[in-house]
Amino acid sequence: MLLCLSGRFCWCSGNVRPLPGRSQVELQERLGVEGATMIGLLQRMEHCGLVQRKPDQVDKRMVRVYSSEQGRAKVCDSPFDR
């Protein structure tokens, strides 16, 4: 799964870990990427077991993103953590 540990995965993982439950849109805005880019990145990260996406309990249209146990073990530091 080395592909899953590329720079952009680390950057995204580093933003998911300290702020669990952020929406895809919040992460997209924080990282400064387009919606399609964010969705593709999260899909690949979910496939690699690094994150979990869950529907918001109140607004089912919104998807919240959480680090998985595997993702927390492999996460790289984000420049935003400094």
PyMOL commands that set and color helices and strands:
alter all, ss='L'
color gray80, all
select helices_A, chain A and resi 2-5+7-16+24-31+35-47+69-74+79-81
alter helices_A, ss='H'
color red, helices_A
select strands_A, chain A and resi 22-23+51-55+63-67
alter strands_A, ss='S'
color yellow, strands_A
deselect
rebuild
show_as cartoon
